[in-house]
Amino acid sequence: MKCNVDIHVHSWSSGDSEADPEESILQAIKIGLHGIAFTEHYSYEASEPVEMLRERYNNEILIFRGVEFSAAEGHCLIFGMNTDKFLSKYIPITEILSVVSQHGGVVIPSHPYRGINSLGDAVKGINGICAIEGHNGYNLHSLNMKAVEAATLLHLPFTGGSDAHDSRDVGLCYTEFSDRMTQDNFIDLLKAGNYRGVDARMISKVPFPNLKITGR
């Protein structure tokens, strides 16, 4: 069974969004996603409020927490650890990788070719990243293709995430996992690499019939 999960979503806890996390969850359910991951800026603990929502929607959708962290070189998604306890902002990505690895987590450079807050071609010289974000819902298609090409060159999987700062944008991009997902095996599946990023904006027949496509 394939599982479609938007692994890059922001809410008002990120500080630059007015999205109500519950509205984002309801949007994900409405368009048929199997899971959603909240990745608030800089702080893992900022997404603590969704724990209550996880219990509320337990039978309808999988809800995960991560963080979009700021390395010295640019942004990266981190899953599997509480970054607030072990990392400081703007330290080198190599240090982040070392700490995250020690705690069993994973690091995925986000929107690497957007320019601002992005690693760019530096991703090609970094060892230890789990994957590369190939499809980002706020990126131009050409920038996403550069990220996919980098992942292919490095023999790494690539993910998809909406980077939504508005609940209506949830699902613009998502990650299609080939294996059945549970609340407990998310990190293991990310490490296994049996997934691909999907850009729903580029599909003529949108897989989620209720999805509103809004380019940004």
C-alpha positions as CSV (number, residue, x, y, z in Angstrom):
1,M,0.0,0.0,0.0
2,K,1.4,3.4,-1.0
3,C,1.2,6.2,1.5
4,N,1.1,9.8,0.5
5,V,2.5,12.2,3.1
6,D,3.2,15.9,3.0
7,I,6.3,16.1,5.1
8,H,6.9,19.8,5.0
9,V,4.1,21.9,6.6
10,H,4.2,25.1,8.7
11,S,1.6,26.6,11.0
12,W,1.2,29.7,13.1
13,S,3.8,28.3,15.4
14,S,6.5,29.0,12.8
15,G,6.0,32.8,13.2
16,D,5.7,33.6,9.5
17,S,2.3,31.8,9.0
18,E,-1.2,32.3,10.1
19,A,-2.3,28.7,9.3
20,D,-4.2,26.9,12.0
21,P,-2.7,23.4,12.3
22,E,-6.1,21.8,12.7
23,E,-7.2,23.4,9.4
24,S,-4.1,22.0,7.7
25,I,-4.9,18.5,9.1
26,L,-8.5,18.8,7.9
27,Q,-7.3,19.9,4.4
28,A,-4.9,16.9,4.3
29,I,-7.7,14.5,5.2
30,K,-10.0,16.2,2.6
31,I,-7.6,15.7,-0.3
32,G,-6.8,12.1,0.7
33,L,-3.4,12.3,2.2
34,H,-2.4,9.5,4.5
35,G,-0.1,11.7,6.6
36,I,1.1,15.2,7.4
37,A,4.3,16.4,9.1
38,F,4.6,19.7,10.9
39,T,8.1,21.2,10.5
40,E,8.0,24.6,12.3
41,H,11.0,26.9,11.8
42,Y,14.0,26.5,14.1
43,S,12.2,24.7,17.0
44,Y,10.9,21.1,17.4
45,E,9.0,22.0,20.5
46,A,7.1,24.7,18.6
47,S,4.9,21.9,17.2
48,E,4.0,20.5,20.6
49,P,0.3,21.6,20.2
50,V,-0.3,19.1,17.4
51,E,0.1,16.2,19.9
52,M,-3.4,16.9,21.0
53,L,-4.6,16.9,17.4
54,R,-2.7,13.6,16.8
55,E,-5.0,12.0,19.4
56,R,-8.1,13.7,18.0
57,Y,-7.5,12.5,14.4
58,N,-5.8,9.2,15.2
59,N,-8.2,7.2,13.1
60,E,-8.2,9.5,10.1
61,I,-4.6,10.5,9.4
62,L,-1.0,10.1,10.6
63,I,0.5,13.2,12.1
64,F,4.3,13.6,12.5
65,R,6.5,16.3,13.9
66,G,9.9,17.5,12.7
67,V,11.6,20.9,12.3
68,E,12.9,23.1,9.5
69,F,16.3,24.0,10.9
70,S,18.7,26.7,9.9
71,A,22.2,25.4,9.3
72,A,25.0,27.9,8.5
73,E,24.6,26.9,4.9
74,G,20.8,26.9,4.6
75,H,17.6,25.2,5.7
76,C,17.2,21.5,6.3
77,L,14.4,19.3,7.5
78,I,15.2,17.2,10.6
79,F,13.1,14.3,11.9
80,G,13.6,11.9,14.8
81,M,15.0,14.1,17.5
82,N,14.3,17.2,19.7
83,T,16.6,19.8,18.1
84,D,15.9,22.3,20.9
85,K,17.9,20.2,23.4
86,F,21.0,19.5,21.3
87,L,21.4,22.0,18.4
88,S,22.0,25.8,18.0
89,K,21.0,27.7,15.0
90,Y,23.4,28.5,12.2
91,I,26.0,25.8,13.0
92,P,27.6,24.0,10.1
93,I,25.6,21.3,8.4
94,T,28.3,18.8,9.2
95,E,27.9,19.4,12.9
96,I,24.1,19.0,12.6
97,L,24.5,15.7,10.7
98,S,26.8,14.4,13.4
99,V,24.4,15.2,16.3
100,V,21.3,14.1,14.5
101,S,22.9,10.8,13.5
102,Q,23.9,10.2,17.2
103,H,20.2,10.5,18.1
104,G,18.9,8.3,15.4
105,G,17.4,11.1,13.3
106,V,17.6,12.1,9.7
107,V,18.5,15.3,7.8
108,I,17.0,16.3,4.5
109,P,18.1,19.6,2.9
110,S,15.0,21.6,2.0
111,H,14.5,23.6,-1.2
112,P,18.3,23.4,-1.9
113,Y,18.2,25.6,-5.1
114,R,15.8,28.3,-4.0
115,G,18.8,30.7,-3.4
116,I,18.0,32.3,0.0
117,N,18.3,30.0,3.0
118,S,19.3,27.1,0.7
119,L,22.4,24.9,0.5
120,G,22.7,25.0,-3.3
121,D,25.4,22.8,-4.8
122,A,26.9,22.3,-1.4
123,V,24.5,19.4,-1.1
124,K,26.8,17.5,-3.5
125,G,29.7,17.6,-1.1
126,I,27.9,16.5,2.1
127,N,27.9,13.0,3.4
128,G,25.2,11.7,5.7
129,I,22.1,13.3,4.4
130,C,19.1,11.0,4.2
131,A,17.5,12.5,1.1
132,I,17.1,15.8,-0.7
133,E,13.8,17.7,-0.9
134,G,13.1,17.4,-4.6
135,H,9.6,18.8,-4.9
136,N,8.8,21.9,-2.8
137,G,5.3,23.5,-3.2
138,Y,6.6,27.1,-3.1
139,N,9.4,26.5,-5.7
140,L,9.5,27.0,-9.4
141,H,9.5,23.7,-11.3
142,S,13.0,24.4,-12.6
143,L,14.4,24.7,-9.1
144,N,12.8,21.5,-8.1
145,M,14.3,19.8,-11.1
146,K,17.7,20.9,-10.1
147,A,17.2,19.3,-6.7
148,V,15.9,16.1,-8.3
149,E,19.0,16.0,-10.5
150,A,21.3,16.5,-7.5
151,A,19.6,13.6,-5.7
152,T,20.0,11.4,-8.7
153,L,23.6,12.3,-9.1
154,L,24.2,11.4,-5.4
155,H,22.1,8.2,-5.6
156,L,19.8,9.6,-2.9
157,P,16.0,9.5,-2.8
158,F,14.1,12.7,-3.1
159,T,11.1,13.9,-1.1
160,G,8.2,16.2,-1.7
161,G,6.5,18.6,0.7
162,S,4.2,21.6,0.2
163,D,6.2,24.0,2.5
164,A,2.7,25.2,3.2
165,H,2.2,28.4,5.2
166,D,-1.5,28.4,4.4
167,S,-3.7,25.4,5.0
168,R,-5.1,25.6,1.5
169,D,-1.6,24.8,0.1
170,V,-1.2,21.5,2.0
171,G,-0.6,18.7,-0.5
172,L,0.8,20.8,-3.4
173,C,3.8,18.5,-3.2
174,Y,4.0,15.3,-1.1
175,T,6.1,12.2,-0.7
176,E,4.8,8.9,-2.0
177,F,6.1,6.0,0.2
178,S,6.0,2.5,-1.3
179,D,5.6,0.8,2.1
180,R,2.8,0.8,4.7
181,M,3.4,3.6,7.2
182,T,2.5,3.7,10.9
183,Q,3.0,6.2,13.6
184,D,6.1,4.3,14.7
185,N,8.0,3.5,11.5
186,F,8.2,7.0,9.9
187,I,11.9,7.5,10.5
188,D,12.8,3.9,9.5
189,L,10.9,4.4,6.2
190,L,12.8,7.7,5.6
191,K,16.1,5.9,6.1
192,A,15.0,3.0,3.9
193,G,14.5,5.3,0.9
194,N,11.6,3.6,-0.8
195,Y,9.8,6.8,-1.8
196,R,9.7,9.6,-4.3
197,G,8.6,13.2,-4.2
198,V,5.5,14.2,-6.2
199,D,4.5,17.7,-7.4
200,A,0.8,17.7,-7.7
201,R,0.9,21.0,-9.6
202,M,2.6,19.3,-12.5
203,I,0.0,16.5,-12.8
204,S,-2.7,17.2,-15.4
205,K,-5.2,15.0,-13.5
206,V,-4.7,15.9,-9.9
207,P,-4.7,12.7,-7.8
208,F,-6.7,14.5,-5.1
209,P,-9.9,15.7,-6.7
210,N,-10.6,18.3,-4.0
211,L,-7.1,19.8,-4.1
212,K,-6.9,23.5,-4.9
213,I,-3.8,24.3,-6.9
214,T,-2.3,27.7,-6.2
215,G,1.1,28.4,-7.5
216,R,3.5,30.5,-5.5
